[in-house]
């Protein structure tokens, strides 16, 4: 009997370790995607759009929960619908904020309604809001990897014109770049990535994965490539560090992911402030008389 009990405990431990390994791998893959998309999101001023997309991901996830379908598929469908609506209806800068606000409020309202109709475990409702990456299994991981690979492949194909349109939209239009099509396509990529992020930090805090690492990176460099590399590094530190730190206390991963992301952002803000201060001092300090005479 003792041997049977020891075997059960050992098997449970092995299962938990495998679950953590899968969660870490999923988070690492997602951090790469978020790191690549993040600087473009910041440059295109789409941070609010990410939040709006996550609310329809909440609606889709809640609908899937109510119907007994995989939550990840419902969240993906809801996020893609939101991305298409934002890409099509929000092409004009003057309309973008209002369109996002309309979609965000609608998605949040419908999500709350669907969650209230669900009579199952309350932990499932809480997981949609705050993330449940520890529950990801090998099937979910396959979807993670396939979706992430598709995002990175499409992004690689359109990166140069997309970066051009993000930096200077008017000049890109004048050069014949299909800006409207790229806007819709990029919105869909962001929607898919947002749906994946819901598993890590939940629909309410998805900005911590998709925007905060990139916002920190662009504070300390103006180079798009350097910002992308730093954004990936920051996202990896936040995602993997958040999972590891959450294991011992058994608290939601999202709390630690958002805390690490915010800490990195604050550090980058301070580093940028110190750099700017030093630049201002050098710009206002008169050159030594000896150097001026030498130049003369």
N, C-alpha and C positions, 0 to 999 in steps of 0.2 A: 504493500500500500504506500509505504514511504517512497519507494522507487517510482511509483506511478505519479505521486505528488511532485517529486523532484523533476520528473520528465515534463510534466505540465508547466511547472515554473520556468524550466529551461526553454521550452518551446515558446512560452509567452514572452520571455526576454528576447529570444531571437526574432520574433515577430515585431517587437517594438523597435529593435535595432534596425531591421530592414525598413520599417516605416520611416524612421528618422533619415536613413540613407536616401530613400526615395524623395522625401521632402527636401533634403539638402540639394539633391540633383535637380529637382524641379525648380527650386528657388534660384539656383545658379544659372540655369537656362533662361529663366524669366528675367533675371538681372541683366543678362547680355542684351536681350531684346529691349528692355526698358532703357538701358544705357545708350543704345543706338538711336532710339526714337526720341529720347528726352531732349537733347539739344535742339532738334528740329521743332519739337513742341514748344520749347521756350522761345525760339526765334520767331515762330509763327504766332506767338501769343495765344496758344490753345490750351493753357492750363485749366481755364474754366470749362472748356469743352470736354476735357478728360473727366472732370467731375460730373458734368451732365451725362456723359456716356455711361459712367459707372452707375448712375441712378436707373437707367434703363436695363443695365446688366442686372441690377437688383430685381427689377420687375420680371425679367426673363428667368432669373434663378428662382424667384418665389413661385412663378407659374409652374416651373419644372418640379419644384418641391411639392406643390399642390397636386400635380398630375402623376407624381411618382416616377418622373423621368430624372436622368442625371442632371444635377444642378449645374454642372459645368457647361452642358450643352444649352440649357436655357439661358444662362448668363451670356454665352457666346452669341446666341441668336439676338438677344435683347441689345447687346452692345453693338452688333453689326447694324441693326436697324437704326439705332441712335446715330451711329457714325454716318450712315447714308443720309439721314435727315439733316444732320449738321453740315455735311459736305454739299448737299444740293441746295438747302434753304439758306445757308449761312455764307454764301460765296462773297456777298458784299460786306465790307467792314462795318457799315452802318447797321446792318441787320444782325450781325453775328451774336452780340450779347443778348439781344432780346430772344432770338431763336433758341439759344442755349438755355436761357431762363425758363422758357416755355417747356422745353423738353425735360429739363431737370425737375421742375415742379410736377409735371405729369407723371414722369417715371417714379418719383418718390411717392406720390400719392397712390398710384396703382400698386407699387410694391408693398406699401403698408397695408392696403386692402387685401392683397393676396396672402400676405403673411398672417393677417388676422383670421383668414378663412382656414388656414392650415391648422389641423388639430393634433399633429404629431408631436415629436420631441421638441421642446423649446430650444435645445442645443443646436438643432438644425437651423432654426431661425437666426439664432445668435451667430452661427457660423457664416451665414451669408453677409451679415453686417460687419463682422470683424475678422473673417478669414478662418480657414480650417485646413491649412496645408498639411498638417500631420495626418489627416485622413486620406490623403492622396494614395492610390494604389498603382500597380503597374499599368493598368488600363488607362487611368488618368494621365500617368506619366507619358505614355505613348502619344496621347493627344497633345500634351504639352510640347513634346519634342517636335511632332509633325507641324503643329501650328506655328511654333517659334521658327522652325526652319523655313516655312513658307513666308513668314514675315520678313526674315533676313534676306531671303532670295529676291523677293520683289523689291525690297528696299535697295539692295545692291544694284539692281537693274535700272532703277530710276533715281539713284542718289544724286548724281550730278545735276540734272535739271531740277530736281526737287530742292536741292540746296540753293541753286540759283534763284528759283522762285521764292524761297523763304527769305533770302537776303534782300532782294530787290524785286518785288512783284511787277512793278511797272516796266522796268527794263526787260524783264523776262518775257512779258507779254509782247513788247516791241520786237524782241528777237524771235518771236514765233513759238515760244515754249507753251505747250498746252496746259496752262496754269489751272484752269477749271477742272480738267480731268485729273491732274495731279492732286488737287485739293481733295476731291472725292476719294481717290485711291488712298491718299495718306490718312484720311479720316477713317477709312475701313481698317487700315493697318493698326491705327491707334485703338479702334474699337476692339479688334481681336486681342491685342495686347492687354487692354483694359480688362476684358473678360478673364484672361489668364491671371491678372493681378488680383482679381477678386478672391481667388483661392488663397492668396497669401495674406493680404491685409484687409479683405472685405471691401464691400462697395463704398462704405463711408470714408475710408482712408486710402483709397487707391492712388491718390495724388502723391503719397509718400514714396511710392515705387516709381511712378511714371514721370514725376516732375521734380521732386526735391533734389535727387542726386544731380540732375542736369542743371538745375538752378544754382547749385553749389559750384559745379564745374565752370559754368560761364562767368562766375564771379572772379575767377583767378586766371582765366585765359580767354583771349579773343579768337584763338584758332579753332575752327570747327573740328578738326581732327583731334587736337589735344583735348578739347572739351568732351568729345565722344569717348575717348579713352578714359579720362577721369570720371566721366559719368558712369561708365561700366564698372570701374573699380569701386566707386562710392556705392552703387546699387548692389554689388556683390557683398561688400562689407555690411551694408544694412540688412540685406535679406538673410545671408548666412549667419551673421552675428545675432540677428533677432531670433532665429530659430534656436540656436545654441543656448542663448541666454534664457529663453522661455522654457527650456526643458525641465530645469530643476524646480522652479516654483510652480510649473504647470499652468502658467497664465497665457492669455492670448498672444500669439506671435505678433500681431499687428502693433501692440503697445511697444514692443521692443524695436521693431522695424522702424516705426515712426520716430521713436526717441533717438535712435542712432542716426537716422537721416537728418533730423533736425540739428543734432549735435554737429554733424559734418557741415551742414549749411552755415551754422553759426561760426565755426572755425574758419571756413572759407571767407565769410564776410569780414571777419577780423583780419585775416591775412590780406585781403584786398584793401582794407582800410589802411593797414600799416604800409603796404606798398604804395598806395596813392599819397600818403603823407610824406613818405621819403621822396617821391617824385616831385611833390610840391616844394619840398625843402631844397632839393637840388636845383629846381627851376628858378627859385627866388634868391639863391645864394650867389653873390657876385664872384666872378672868377678872380683868382689871385693876381696881383699886379704883375708878377713875374711872367705868368703865362700870357697875359695881354701884351706885354712888351715883346715877348718872343714871337707872337703872331705878327705884331707890327713889323 
